[in-house]
């Protein structure tokens, strides 16, 4: 894994779960569910649905291992 944020390209400081471990514990150690993010993008991704919905490449990555989880976490059907 490169040490740069997958969203903004800045130096990455956090190992982030694309699907949160509290809601999707079955993916806690899944390498496809882990990415490097900077602190700012990590906070936004976890807490701002509009920001998260703009991360199409991350949504597509999640669909590769849990399409239902991706739709729920990104609230695609709302």
C-alpha positions in Angstrom: 0.0 0.0 0.0 1.3 3.4 -0.9 1.5 6.0 1.9 -0.8 8.5 0.2 -4.4 9.2 0.6 -6.6 7.3 -1.9 -8.9 10.3 -2.1 -6.8 13.5 -2.2 -3.3 12.1 -2.8 -1.7 13.8 0.2 0.5 11.9 2.6 -1.7 9.3 4.2 -1.7 8.8 8.0 -4.7 6.5 8.6 -5.5 2.9 7.7 -9.2 3.3 7.0 -12.0 0.7 6.7 -14.2 1.4 3.7 -17.1 -0.4 5.4 -16.8 0.4 9.1 -15.8 -2.5 11.4 -18.6 -1.6 13.8 -21.3 -2.3 11.1 -19.5 -4.9 9.0 -17.2 -6.9 11.3 -17.0 -9.7 8.8 -14.8 -7.4 6.6 -12.6 -6.2 9.5 -9.5 -7.9 8.1 -10.4 -8.0 4.4 -7.6 -6.3 2.5 -10.0 -5.0 0.0 -11.8 -3.1 2.8 -8.6 -1.3 3.9 -7.1 1.8 2.3 -4.8 4.7 3.3 -6.4 8.1 3.9 -5.2 11.4 5.3 -6.8 12.3 8.6 -9.1 14.9 7.0 -10.5 12.7 4.3 -10.9 9.8 6.8 -13.1 12.0 9.0 -15.1 13.2 6.1 -15.5 9.8 4.6 -16.7 8.3 7.9 -19.0 11.2 8.8 -20.2 13.0 5.7 -22.5 11.0 3.5 -22.4 13.6 0.6 -18.6 13.4 0.6 -18.6 9.6 0.8 -21.1 9.4 -2.2 -18.6 11.3 -4.3 -16.0 8.6 -3.9 -17.1 6.4 -6.8 -13.9 4.4 -7.1 -14.1 3.4 -3.4 -17.8 2.5 -3.9 -16.8 0.3 -6.8 -14.0 -1.3 -4.8 -16.5 -2.2 -2.1 -18.9 -3.6 -4.7 -16.2 -6.1 -5.5 -16.6 -7.8 -2.2 -20.0 -6.7 -0.8 -22.4 -5.1 -3.2 -25.3 -5.0 -0.6 -23.0 -3.5 2.0 -21.9 -0.8 -0.5 -25.4 0.1 -1.4 -26.4 0.4 2.3 -23.4 2.3 3.5 -23.5 4.8 0.5 -27.4 4.8 0.9 -27.8 4.4 -2.9 -31.5 3.7 -2.7 -32.6 6.7 -0.7 
